[in-house]
Amino acid sequence: MIRVLANITTVLLPLTFVIAPLWAQQAATESVAPAAVAKSIPPFLSESEFNRLSSLNPADPNGYLELGEELLDSPDSPERVALTRELLVRALEYGRIGSEHRRVAASAAIALASMSKQEGDRLWLRSVAAILEPSSADLAPSRRAREQESQVAAARASLFLTQLRAGAGIEARDSLAAKGVRQILEAHERELSASGTISVQDLEIESRKWPCTDCAGTGIIAPPKGQRGPAKICPVCDGQPGLKLRVPDFGAQLRLQRRLTSSFSESWGSVIATQGASPARDPDPANVAPAFAIDVRLTVWRDGNWTTPTPEAPSKP
């Protein structure tokens, strides 16, 4: 009996060494599978956004628009901004074809205009929206609220430049930190000086120099308390605290401030003079996708890229 049991053990023992690795390999595969799926979601998207992006269909351009507008409210990374722009261009392209979706296309054009840094591009895209939907100025209350916030930020950006030239560094830094102000200034960075050589970072560094450490922004040094004598011009700021600009640069900033606080759209002539923009373009909705270099034939998002949908295999009879 003992000899029979020994023979059975001799046969079964090697099988355990074969089965155990197979079971362990299957368990490891099952535990890794969810992680592998999670890694396919880009880090700049939430799981919900990723699922919606993967289910978009050109037959419903509103899906592209709604997701694009949600991403537009939180432009946290360059990748997110780029994806937002692509979604809006596709919403415009797929919406302009059918009359029932032209309002969607016009909304996408207005949203694209709000993303543009050049006034010439904004004018062109607003014209495209007007071609698609004459009442497009009244679209989307949420977008109107966003535009009002942008106007407030633009006025604060203009105030920042005034404060900086006056040497009010503390107030200027508060204005620069206000919501949307830095983005406005960066969008108009080329216009901060006549030659486009002054950056927003340069202005931020300049704001830390003021108020003057000697005269506290007054421009003069008074005699010590209890002593008589004339006041003297501050040797640090030379009696003129604040950002020093050449005449052409000062003129450039004044022109920019007029535009930032203006309540009307800039004319093409003014845009050409201040930004060096090209003359007005034909507001043809069909030209928007080529202008943004986006291949709208790639309609669906798969594995981190835009691609064409895979045709379904014909069902067997």
C-alpha positions, 0 to 999 in steps of 0.5 A: 500500500505504501508503495502504491501511494508513493507511486501516485505522489511521484505522478501528481507532484510534477503536475502541480508544478505545471498547473500552479504557474498557469493559475498564477499567470491567469490571476496576474492577467486578470489583476492587470487588465483593469490597470491596462484599460485605465492607462489608455485614458489620456491624463488630461481627460477624466474617465467621463470625458474620455467615454463621451469622446470615444462615443462621438458620431459625426451624425450628431455634431452637437455632441462635439460642441457640448464636449468642446464647450465643457473642455473650454471652461477648464483649459488646464493643459496644452493638450486639452486646449488642442483637443477643445479646438479640434472638437469645435472645428469638427462640430462646425464642419459636421454641423454646417452641412445640414440645415438642422445643425447650422445653429450648432455650427454657428455656436462652434464658430463663436466658441472658436472665436473666443479661443483665438488670440488674434482679433483678425481671427476673432472677426473672421470667425464671428463673420462665419457664425453670422453666415451660418446663423444670423441670430448667432449673437444671441446664442448660449447664455453661458457663452454670453456670461463668459464673454462678460467675464472676458470684458471685465478681465480686459478692463482689469488688464488695461488698469494693470498697465496704467498702475505699472506705469504709475509705479503702483506695484502692489496694486498692479500685482493684484490686477495681474493675479485677477481672473483672466487678466494674465491670459488677456495680456498674453493674448495681446503680448505682441501689442505691449510694445511697438516692436513686440519685445516686451513680454508679460513676464517682463511686466511682472518682474517690473511690478516687483520693483515698485513702489520705490524703496526710497520714496514709497512712490512719491518721487521725492525725499522729504527731510527727516522728521524734526529737521528743516530743509527742502525736499529732494528728488528721489535718487532711485526713481529720479522723481518718476516712479513706474515703468519707463517706456520709449515714446513708440512703446507708450503709444502702443500700450495706449492703443492696446488699452483703448482696444481692451476697454472698447465696447465695439468690434475693431475695424479691419484697418485697425487690426492691420495697423496694430497686429499686422493682420492680413486683409479680411478673409472670405467668411466661408464656413467650408474654409474653417477646417483647412485654416486650422489644418484639421482633417475632418475626414477623421471623425472618431477618437480611438486610442488617443487619435482621430481616425475613420470608423471601422466598417462593420463586417457584413452579417452572415446569412 
